[in-house]
Amino acid sequence: MTRGKIAWITDTTASLSKEFIEKHDIHVIPLHVVINDEFYKETIDISAQEFYDRMEKEEGKFQSSQPSINDFVELYQKLKKDYDFGIAIHASSTLTGTYQSSVCAAEMEDFKLFAIDSQTGSYPLSFLIQRGLDLVNQGIEAEEVVTQLKALREHTRLYLVPSNLDQLHKSGRVSGSQKILASLFNIKPILAIEDGAAQIKEKVRTEKKALAWLVAKLKEDLETKIVKKVAIVHANDLEKAISFEKCLKEALPELDTEILMLITVAGVHTGVGTLGLSWVCE
């Protein structure tokens, strides 16, 4: 069994607050956002708010990019001086190469690392980190903590409703004809992050019906599982997120809720105005 001082590592797709990061000494490697081929480190050079503001107002190409392997190499060089091993939980390896870079860097630096591909991002990723910290505080061995967190991945939910298909079209996710038809008939695709990848789960008419579909999926899980908290995620449309939260509380007053800005690695595809719902079944 592995014992010793643990370093917790993640990336900026985890949607952790600055206060939580500082309180639990979480080591966070930033992803990059790219605006017209100019790179910015998330949370350091540019915030998600600033990124979405520019996406809304500026013409051009908006992308995200994984951290360089050197960012991880430098981190693990420092960590191995003060920690016995690390537990790293990263965004889905299907959506970004961050997990792979983290694993390779740890091997290069001979730093013992338990690495977990969360197969998700945003609120579910932050949930896994918090659960991992709780398990360690309960005295559970690192190997068992990793096993439990990996088992929890299939119980994460992250659904997104883009406000339009402009950004999905620009990123090559939908064709021009699909975009035109969706616009003509006011069709809203509902995306889900499942098994690490983004999939279209449903296509409905109007945003109201899309949000009703999200609430129905949540209620479906509540019939057989425990869900203590849900997160409303939005891409720079706080007013719409607050309105959705109000409706959610009216329908399910016992649930704890939180509003989060959508991670840019998702927002570069779904665009400004995206609204979503996320939870983890316990």
Secondary structure, 3 states (H helix, E strand, C coil): CCCCCEEEEEEHHHCCCHHHHHHCCEEEECCEEEECCEEEEECCCECHHHHHHHHHHCCCCEEEECCCHHHHHHHHHHHHHHCCEEEEEECCCCCCCHHHHHHHHHHHCCCCEEEEECCCCHHHHHHHHHHHHHHHHCCCCHHHHHHHHHHHHHHEEEEEECCCCHHHHHCCCCCHHHHHHHHHCCEEEEEEEECCEEEEEEEEECHHHHHHHHHHHHHHHHHHCCCCEEEEEECCCHHHHHHHHHHHHHHCCCCEEEEEECCHHHHHHHCCCCEEEEEECC
